[in-house]
């Protein structure tokens, strides 16, 4: 009896969050003035999106490459950093961890111009690798925090037993601890992917070559047509294409995602 209001409330929230995606999906195939789909329902707006400049395939490839590099770099660095913060005691450990978290308080937009100059000096400006490195830097404070609490939630007996059996620190990490913190890794990877896939302002500042633009930047550029007329149909089609991978990934990994967030709460 008491669960009925809860189900109604959560169902209402689900509908509220799904409404923008459903609206965009319907608008992308419905007839609209000033778009490629002016009469009847169809996929004219998607054809406009596919034919824009370098093509949607190139922009999807760019976004996929940047997102995968960001996820890979974030997982490697945060895994090692979280392991070090959780398993080893060294002078200044807590202070260094606080400094790492303090980066979250800095508006990342204020760092883009200095990073632009730095990447230009390194020869990585206007490159997908440089963009992925910058996005990784923005993800590391949260990712390191998540991995530290994930490692701290693992019973120390596991690592100690492996060390008694002759495993070194890296072997213990690889064969014993990594499987135990898998939900935390999936959570960090999912967050890094969503941030890299949907980011707009960072590629806007760092990418000038239209052939290297990720999909969010391409969709934003495409929406502005002749004499300031906005092609809302093609824009909605771009929104749908952008949202689908995020929705599919979240639905596929939500069980691990929730376990990753709960790992710190269940410590001890």
C-alpha positions as CSV (number, residue, x, y, z in Angstrom):
1,X,0.0,0.0,0.0
2,X,2.8,2.4,0.9
3,X,4.7,1.6,-2.2
4,X,2.0,2.8,-4.6
5,X,2.7,6.5,-4.1
6,X,6.4,5.8,-4.5
7,X,5.8,4.0,-7.8
8,X,3.5,6.8,-9.0
9,X,6.1,9.4,-8.1
10,X,9.1,7.6,-9.7
11,X,7.0,6.9,-12.8
12,X,6.1,10.6,-13.1
13,X,9.8,11.5,-12.8
14,X,10.7,9.0,-15.5
15,X,8.1,10.5,-17.8
16,X,9.3,14.0,-17.0
17,X,12.9,13.0,-17.9
18,X,11.9,11.1,-21.0
19,X,9.7,13.9,-22.4
20,X,12.5,16.0,-24.0
21,X,13.9,12.9,-25.8
22,X,10.5,11.9,-27.0
23,X,9.8,15.4,-28.1
24,X,13.1,15.6,-30.0
25,X,12.4,12.2,-31.7
26,X,9.0,13.3,-32.9
27,X,10.1,16.7,-34.0
28,X,13.0,15.2,-36.0
29,X,10.6,13.3,-38.3
30,X,7.6,15.7,-38.3
31,X,7.0,18.3,-41.0
32,X,8.4,21.8,-40.2
33,X,8.8,25.0,-42.2
34,X,12.4,25.9,-43.0
35,X,13.6,22.3,-42.8
36,X,14.2,19.5,-45.2
37,X,11.0,17.8,-44.0
38,X,8.3,20.3,-45.1
39,X,5.5,17.9,-46.0
40,X,4.5,14.6,-44.3
41,X,6.5,12.6,-41.9
42,X,9.9,11.2,-42.8
43,X,13.7,11.3,-42.4
44,X,14.5,14.4,-44.5
45,X,16.1,16.1,-41.5
46,X,18.4,13.1,-40.9
47,X,19.5,13.3,-44.6
48,X,20.3,17.0,-44.0
49,X,22.3,16.0,-40.9
50,X,24.1,13.2,-42.8
51,X,25.1,15.5,-45.7
52,X,26.3,18.4,-43.6
53,X,29.9,19.4,-44.6
54,X,32.2,16.4,-43.8
55,X,29.2,14.2,-43.1
56,X,27.7,12.7,-39.9
57,X,29.9,9.7,-40.2
58,X,33.1,11.7,-39.8
59,X,31.6,13.7,-36.9
60,X,30.5,10.5,-35.2
61,X,33.9,9.0,-35.7
62,X,35.5,12.1,-34.2
63,X,33.2,12.0,-31.2
64,X,33.8,8.3,-30.7
65,X,37.6,8.6,-30.9
66,X,37.6,11.5,-28.4
67,X,35.3,9.7,-26.0
68,X,37.2,6.4,-26.2
69,X,40.5,8.1,-25.6
70,X,39.1,10.1,-22.7
71,X,37.6,6.9,-21.1
72,X,40.9,5.0,-21.6
73,X,43.1,7.8,-20.2
74,X,40.7,8.5,-17.3
75,X,40.4,4.8,-16.3
76,X,44.2,4.2,-16.3
77,X,45.2,7.3,-14.4
78,X,42.3,7.2,-11.9
79,X,42.8,3.5,-11.3
80,X,46.5,4.0,-10.4
81,X,45.8,7.2,-8.4
82,X,42.9,5.7,-6.5
83,X,44.9,2.6,-5.7
84,X,47.8,4.7,-4.4
85,X,45.6,7.0,-2.2
86,X,43.6,4.0,-0.8
87,X,46.4,1.4,-0.2
88,X,49.6,3.3,0.5
89,X,50.5,5.8,3.3
90,X,52.9,8.5,2.4
91,X,53.7,12.0,3.6
92,X,51.2,14.5,2.3
93,X,48.7,11.9,1.0
94,X,45.6,13.5,2.4
95,X,46.7,17.0,1.4
96,X,47.5,15.9,-2.1
97,X,44.1,14.3,-2.3
98,X,42.3,17.4,-1.1
99,X,44.3,19.5,-3.7
100,X,43.1,17.0,-6.4
101,X,39.5,17.4,-5.3
102,X,39.9,21.2,-5.1
103,X,40.3,21.3,-8.8
104,X,36.5,20.6,-9.0
105,X,35.9,24.1,-7.6
106,X,37.7,25.8,-10.4
107,X,35.3,26.7,-13.4
108,X,36.9,24.7,-16.2
109,X,36.0,27.4,-18.7
110,X,38.6,29.6,-17.1
111,X,41.3,27.0,-17.8
112,X,40.6,26.7,-21.5
113,X,42.7,29.6,-22.8
114,X,45.9,28.6,-20.8
115,X,45.4,25.1,-22.0
116,X,44.9,26.3,-25.6
117,X,48.3,28.1,-25.3
118,X,49.9,25.0,-23.8
119,X,48.6,22.6,-26.4
120,X,49.7,25.0,-29.2
121,X,53.2,24.9,-27.8
122,X,53.1,21.1,-27.6
123,X,51.8,20.8,-31.2
124,X,48.5,19.3,-30.0
125,X,46.2,22.2,-30.6
126,X,43.4,21.4,-33.1
127,X,43.9,17.7,-32.6
128,X,41.6,15.0,-31.2
129,X,44.4,13.7,-28.9
130,X,44.8,17.2,-27.4
131,X,41.1,17.5,-26.9
132,X,40.9,14.1,-25.2
133,X,43.8,15.0,-22.9
134,X,42.0,18.2,-21.8
135,X,38.7,16.3,-21.2
136,X,40.6,13.7,-19.2
137,X,42.1,16.3,-17.0
138,X,38.6,17.6,-16.2
139,X,37.4,14.1,-15.3
140,X,40.3,13.0,-13.1
141,X,39.3,14.7,-9.7
142,X,36.0,12.9,-9.6
143,X,37.3,9.7,-11.1
144,X,40.2,9.5,-8.6
145,X,37.7,10.1,-5.7
146,X,35.4,7.4,-7.0
147,X,38.3,4.9,-7.4
148,X,39.7,5.7,-3.9
149,X,36.4,5.0,-2.2
150,X,36.0,1.8,-4.3
151,X,39.4,0.5,-3.3
152,X,38.7,1.4,0.4
153,X,35.4,-0.6,0.3
154,X,37.4,-3.8,-0.6
155,X,38.4,-5.9,2.4
156,X,42.1,-5.5,3.1
157,X,42.3,-9.2,3.6
158,X,42.2,-9.7,-0.1
159,X,45.3,-7.7,-0.9
160,X,47.1,-9.0,2.1
161,X,46.4,-12.6,1.1
162,X,47.7,-12.0,-2.4
163,X,50.9,-10.4,-1.0
164,X,51.4,-13.4,1.3
165,X,51.2,-15.6,-1.8
166,X,54.0,-13.6,-3.3
167,X,52.1,-11.1,-5.5
168,X,53.7,-7.6,-5.8
169,X,51.6,-4.4,-5.7
170,X,50.9,-4.3,-9.4
171,X,50.1,-8.0,-9.7
172,X,47.8,-7.7,-6.7
173,X,46.1,-4.7,-8.3
174,X,45.6,-6.5,-11.7
175,X,44.5,-9.9,-10.5
176,X,42.8,-9.2,-7.2
177,X,41.6,-5.7,-6.8
178,X,40.6,-4.7,-10.3
179,X,37.8,-7.4,-10.4
180,X,36.7,-6.2,-7.0
181,X,36.3,-2.6,-8.0
182,X,34.7,-3.3,-11.4
183,X,31.5,-1.3,-10.6
184,X,33.6,1.7,-9.7
185,X,35.5,1.4,-13.0
186,X,32.3,1.2,-15.0
187,X,30.9,4.2,-13.2
188,X,34.0,6.3,-13.9
189,X,34.1,5.1,-17.5
190,X,30.5,5.9,-18.0
191,X,30.9,9.4,-16.6
192,X,34.0,10.1,-18.7
193,X,32.2,8.9,-21.8
194,X,29.1,11.0,-21.2
195,X,31.2,14.1,-20.5
196,X,33.4,13.7,-23.5
197,X,30.5,12.7,-25.9
198,X,28.4,15.7,-24.9
199,X,31.0,18.4,-24.3
200,X,30.6,21.5,-26.4
201,X,32.6,24.4,-25.0
202,X,36.0,22.6,-25.0
203,X,36.0,21.6,-28.7
204,X,34.6,25.0,-29.5
205,X,37.8,26.6,-28.1
206,X,40.3,23.9,-29.1
207,X,39.1,22.7,-32.5
208,X,39.1,24.9,-35.5
209,X,39.3,22.4,-38.4
210,X,35.7,21.6,-39.4
211,X,36.7,18.0,-40.4
212,X,37.8,17.4,-36.8
213,X,34.7,18.7,-35.0
214,X,32.9,16.3,-32.7
215,X,29.2,15.9,-33.3
216,X,27.9,18.4,-30.7
217,X,29.9,21.2,-32.3
218,X,28.8,20.1,-35.8
219,X,25.1,20.1,-34.8
220,X,25.5,23.6,-33.2
221,X,27.1,24.9,-36.4
222,X,24.6,23.3,-38.7
223,X,21.5,24.8,-36.9
224,X,22.4,28.3,-38.1
225,X,21.3,28.6,-41.8
226,X,21.0,31.4,-44.3
227,X,19.8,34.8,-43.0
228,X,19.7,33.5,-39.4
229,X,17.0,31.0,-40.0
230,X,17.3,28.0,-37.6
231,X,16.8,24.6,-39.1
232,X,15.0,23.1,-36.0
233,X,14.3,19.8,-37.8
234,X,17.9,19.0,-38.5
235,X,18.9,20.2,-35.0
236,X,16.4,17.8,-33.4
237,X,17.7,15.0,-35.5
238,X,21.2,15.8,-34.2
239,X,19.9,15.8,-30.7
240,X,18.4,12.3,-31.2
241,X,21.7,11.0,-32.7
242,X,23.6,12.5,-29.8
243,X,21.3,11.1,-27.1
244,X,20.9,7.5,-28.3
245,X,24.4,6.2,-27.4
246,X,24.1,7.8,-24.0
247,X,20.7,6.2,-23.3
248,X,21.8,2.8,-24.5
249,X,25.0,2.8,-22.5
250,X,23.3,4.0,-19.3
251,X,20.5,1.4,-19.6
252,X,23.1,-1.4,-20.3
253,X,25.4,-0.4,-17.4
254,X,22.9,1.0,-14.8
255,X,23.3,-2.0,-12.5
256,X,27.0,-1.6,-12.3
257,X,26.6,2.2,-12.1
258,X,24.4,2.0,-9.0
259,X,26.8,-0.5,-7.4
260,X,29.7,1.8,-8.1
261,X,28.0,4.7,-6.3
262,X,27.0,2.5,-3.4
263,X,30.5,1.0,-2.9
264,X,31.6,3.9,-0.6
265,X,28.3,3.9,1.3
266,X,28.7,0.1,2.0
267,X,32.2,0.4,3.3
268,X,32.8,-1.7,6.4
